[in-house]
Amino acid sequence: MIRTVKGTHDILPDKTGLWQKLETALHSFMRKYGYSEIRTPMFEKTELFKRGVGEETDIVSKEMYSWVDQSGDNLTLKPELTAPVVRAFIQNNLGGQASISRVYYKDACFRRERPQKGRTRQFHQFGAELFGSPHPEADVEIICLVYNFYKELGLKDILLKINSIGSEECRNNFRKELRNYLKPLLPKLTETSQARFEKNPLRILDTKVEHEQELLKTSPKINDFLTAEDQAHFESVTSMLTKLDIAFEIDPLMVRGLDYYTRTTFEITSTALGAQDALCGGGRYDKLVESLGGKPTPAIGFGAGIERLILAIENTEAGKIDDSIQVYITALSEKARTQAQVMANDVRKNDFTVTIDLLRRSLKSNLREANRLGAKIAIIIGDDELVNHSVQVKDLTTGQQKEITVNKLIEYLSNLDL
């Protein structure tokens, strides 16, 4: 038997209803905020992620699915979605069409990492990007958007963690002090963190290794190195969040795993996810558009895992899906089968969900199947019904059955609470 590739999985019919519910809610919610959907290709030039995400990140150095095609081009399946959206923003001159661009997306990503709960090698994300505003109210809009989306879905135990990693000047000063602090601790760090010490010590702050997290508790904090302008920006963001009744926790060690962030960074976590508790992450990236060849353009955005979201809500009220059908139609004779098909088509045209017997089973077997599917009504057509231009309608909840003429059937069904 050929099986799925390690780290991938099928989304089966018993789960797709919840995916569709979330996707429908996402499209509706984004419209409320004035965001338009953008769709980018499944693969991009590898250089985009090396320049955009950072060559020293785990994503680029360890996890990308890359290859050289017949033309000699280096290509990569998308490991994240911000860099492709920025590429599309530049290539299609979206900044020249409007002073502010608001876009959102829903797509698959690919990373070759160790599969675990809520994290697979093909996974799905939704997110939004806001281009054009350097001001703190843009940060607040993005944070409010995703926070309120989770709230609208019914998630209760969520926490917003926020930090500022400042401007380039701020980070350069902080990087020097962090290296000074970590240098005597190098023998206690993992090989990964020792490599990061030379190339980008800020990435060490993102460690998930418990003993390293303990060592970092007394390390210098980036908040102490913010410029006056950086500090004013961050204070404005937190002040607006407070006025919007969005509770938050300032996490001075949060730097996020991608190199393109500046100033505001944030995560939203959920207690429903256990140790791997992150629902989404994002932040400001004012230099990324320029670094990828565009005009200097401030921007902020977030990315959120759909698999993680499903894990958080599948056992809540928001995760309940009614995928039962309303009407089950069965024919009792050869002649009735054509009429059953015509009947099913007519009933569907009137916005009822309909399933029809295709195995020519007995009436008893069909009624059993209708109950298994959660049907509310069974319509039965036999030779007598053909002669009388009628059908038998059986209420599968009460067991009551009555004969209804064909020309009255839609009206009858419309008056039922299906």
N, C-alpha and C positions, 0 to 999 in steps of 0.2 A: 504494500500500500504506500502511495506517495502521501506524505503528511506535510503540514505547514512548516515553513522554515522556523528554526528556533527564534523565539522572541516575537513571533507574529501569531495572530489568532483570527478565527472567523467570528464575525458578529452575526449571530443566528437570529431567526425570526422572533424568538421570544425576547430578544433584547433590542431589536431595531426600532420597536415602537417608542422606547424611551429615548433613543438617539434622535428620532424624528421629532419627538416632543421638544427636546432641548434645542434642536436646530431651528424649529419654528419659533420658539420663544426668543432665541437669539436674534433672528432676522427682525422680528417685531420690535424687540427692545432697542436694537441699534437705530432703527428708524426714528424712535422717539428722541434720540440724541442728535439726529441729523447726520449719522454716519452711513456711507455708501459702501457696498461690498466690492472688494477687489480680489481677483483670482490670478495667481502667477503660475508659471509652468512647474511641473513636478521636479525638474532638475535644472540646475544652473551651472555656470562656469565655476570651477573650483576656486578660482581666484576671488570670487565674490565673498566667499566665506572666510578665506584666509585674511583678506583685507578688512572685511566687515566685522567678523566675530572675533578674530585674533588668532594668530598662529600658535600661541602658547596655551590657548584654552584646551580643555579636555575634548571639547566637541571637535575641534579641527585637528588636534594632534593624535587623537585616539579613536574617535567614534564615527567619522564620516564614511559613507558608502561612496567611493569615488572610482572612476575608471577613465581610461583613454579610449575615445571612440575611433572609428575608422579614419577620420580626418585628422587625428592627432590632437583633438581638443580634450582638455582635462575637464571632466564633468562630475557633478556630485548631486545625489539625491538630497533634497532640502533637509538639513538637520534642524533648522529653525526658520522662522517666517519673517522676521523683521528685515533682515538684509535683502531678501528678494523684493519685499514691498518698497524698500528704499530704492533699489535698482529700478523698479518700475516707475516710481515717482520721478526719478531723474530722467530716465529714457523717454518717458512720455510727457515731460514738461508739465507735470501736474501743478508745480509751483507757479508756473506762468499763467495758469488758467484761473487760479484763485489765490488770494493771500493766505487763506487758511484751508488746508485739506484734511478732511476727516474720513478715514477709511477703516473698514474692518474686514476680517477674513475668517474662514474655517477651512482647515486643510490637514493633510497628512504630513508627518515628518518622519525622518529615518535616522536612527543613531545606533551604532553597534556597541551597546553597553550591556551590562549584566541584567537580564530580565528579572523583574521583581514585581510585587503587587502594585498595580497602577502605573507601571513603567515597562514598556515593551519596545522592541526595536523598530516596529512601525507603530506610531502613536498619532493621535489627532489633537490639534490645538485650535482654539479660536483666540482672537485678539483684536486689538485696534491700535491705530497709529494716528497721531495728531501732528501735522506739520505746520510750522509757520509762526508759532507764538513762543517767545522766550519767558513768558510771565508765569508766575505761580498759579494763576487761575487755570492755566492749561493743565498743569499737573493735577490740580484738584478735579477738573472735569474727567480726566482719564481714571483717576482713582475712584471717584464717585460712580462712574459708569459701571465698572466691573463689580464694585462692592454692592451697589444697588441691584445689579443683575442677580447676584447670588441671593440677596435678600428676597427679591421677587420670586425666585424659585423655591423659597421656603427654608433655605439654610439658616440655622440659628447660631450655632457655636462656631462663628468665624472670627478671626482676629486679623486686623491690619497691622503689619509691622512696617516701619518706615525709617529711612535714614537719609542723610545727604553725604555723598562722597565728594562734593565740592567741585571746583574747577581744576584745570590742569595744574595751575600754580599751587593750589592747596595740596593736591595729591603728590606732587614732587617733594614738597617739604615733609609730608607725612611718610612717604616711602623711605626717606633717609632715616627718620627716627624709628620706623618699624624695623628696618634692617639692623640698626644698632641694638634694638631690643632682642631680636631673634638670633643674632650672631652667636652668642654664647650658648643658645639652646639648640643649635643645629644638630648635634649628635642625637638629640631626642626626637627630632622630626623624621617623618617618613621620607622615603626617596622622592616621592612626588613633591612634597613640600620643600625639600632641599633644592630640587630643580627650580621650583618657583621662586625660591629665595634670590636666585641670580637673575631670573628673567622678569618676574613680576610678583614681588612679595605680597601685594594686596590680595592675590589669589589665595594665599595661605589662610586669610581670614574666612574663606568660604569652605574650609575643611569640614568634613563630617566625621573625622577621627576623634574619638572621645578624649584621649589624653592630650591631643593638640588643642582641642577646645578649652581644656582646663588651663593649659599654658598661656592661652591668649586672653584669659580673663583680666590679667593685669597689664596687658600690652597697651601701648599708646592708642588713643581713640581718634579717629579721623575728625570727629566733631571739634576737637581742640585746635585743629589746623585750618578750619574754614576761614575764608576771607570775610570781611564785613559784608560784602555783597552776597556771598554764598549764604551767610548766616541769616541775612534779612530775607532772602528768597525762601529758605527753609522755614523760618518763623512765620512767614506769610502763609505758606502751605498748611502748616499745622494749625494756625489760627482759623483759617477757613474751614478746615475739616472739623474743628471743634464746634464752630457755629452751625455746621451741617449735621451735628449729632452723630458723627462717625468716630467711634472710639478707635484709638490707635496706641501702639506701643513703639517707642523709639528704640531701635536696635542698632547700637553703634558699631557692631561687628558685621552688619549686613552690607556686602559689597556687590552681590549678584555675580553670576558665573561668566558673564560676557564682558569683553574689554571696552565696549563702546559706550558704557553708561557714564553720565556726568550728573552732578548734583543729586536730585531726588531719585532714590531707589525705593522699591516697596515690594512686599509679598503679602498675600492673604493666605492664611492657614485655616485648617478645619480640624477639630478634635475627632471628627468622624473617620479620619484617615490614619490614625495611629502615629507611629514614629515618622513615617514619610508623609508629613502633614501639609505640604504646600499645595494649594489650589492654583495659584497663579503668581507671576512675578513680572515686574516691569520697572520702568524708570525713564529718565530723561537722557537723550543722546544728541546733544547739540552739535557735535563734530562729525557724526557719521555720514550725513549727506555729502558734506564737503570732502571727506576722506575717500568716498567712492566716486568722486568726479563731478559732483553737483555743485550748485551755488551754495554758499553758507546758509544753512536753514536749521533753526532750532526745531526740536521734535521730542515727543514723548509717546510712549506706548506701553502695552503689556501683552503677554502671551499666557494662555491658560490651558491646562490639559483637560480634554473632554473625558478621557478614561477616569481621571482623578475625580472629576465632577460626578460622574455616574456612580463611582464607589461611595461618594459622600451622600448621595440622595436616593440610591436605589431602595433603601429600606425605610424611607420617609414617605409622607403623604404625597410629596412632589414626584416621587418615583413610581407611583402607581399608574398603570396604563390599562385602560379598558380596550382590549383588542378583540372583544367578542363580536360576532356578527349579529345582525338583527333578524334576518330572514333566511330560512333554509327551505329549498324547494326540492321536492321529490316527485318523480313520475312513476305511475304504477303499470304503465303499458307501453308498447312500442309506439303507438300513435300519440301518446301523451308526451313523449320525450321532446318532440319538436315544439309543442306548445309550452313545455317547461322552459326551454331556452328563450322563447319569445317573451314569456312571463318574466324571467329573470332580467332580461334586458330592459323591459318596461319599468320594473320596480327600481332598478339601479338608476335609471334616468331621473327618478324622483328622489334621489339622494339617500336611498336606503342601502345598507351593506347586505350583500346577498351571496350565499354559496349554494351551489346546485349539485345534486348527486351525479357522479360520473361513473359509478361502478355497478349500476343497475341492481342494487341491493334490495332486500325485502323492506317493507315499511317499518318493521320493528327495528331492523338494523339502522335504517336511516334516521329514525327518531332518536336512537341511541347516539348516533354521530352528531345530530343537531344539538343534543344536550351537551356533548363533549366540547363542542365549539362555542357553547354559551349562547346559542341562538334563542331569541325571545319567541319567535313565531315559526311554525312549520306550515308551508303551503303544499297541499297534496293534490295532484292532478291524476285522474284515472279516466277510463272510457266514459263513465257516466257523467263526469264533470265536463268532458268535451262536448257531449250531446247537449248538456244544459247550459253551456257557456258560463261555467262557474268553477270555483275551486273550493276545497276544504281548507279552512284556516284553523290551525290548532295552537292555542296559547300554551306554550311549554312550561309556563310558570304555574298556571292554575289547572291545566289539563283539559280545559273546556274547548270544544270544537264546534264550528258552525260553517254552513255553506254560504259563500258570498259570490254574487255574480261578478264576472270579470270586469265589467265596466264600473263597478263600485269598489273594487279592491283597493286602489290607491287612496281613495277617500277614507276607506275603513282603516287602512294602516296608518294614515296620517293622524287619525284621532286616537291612536294608541300611544301609550307612554313607552316608546322603544328606546 
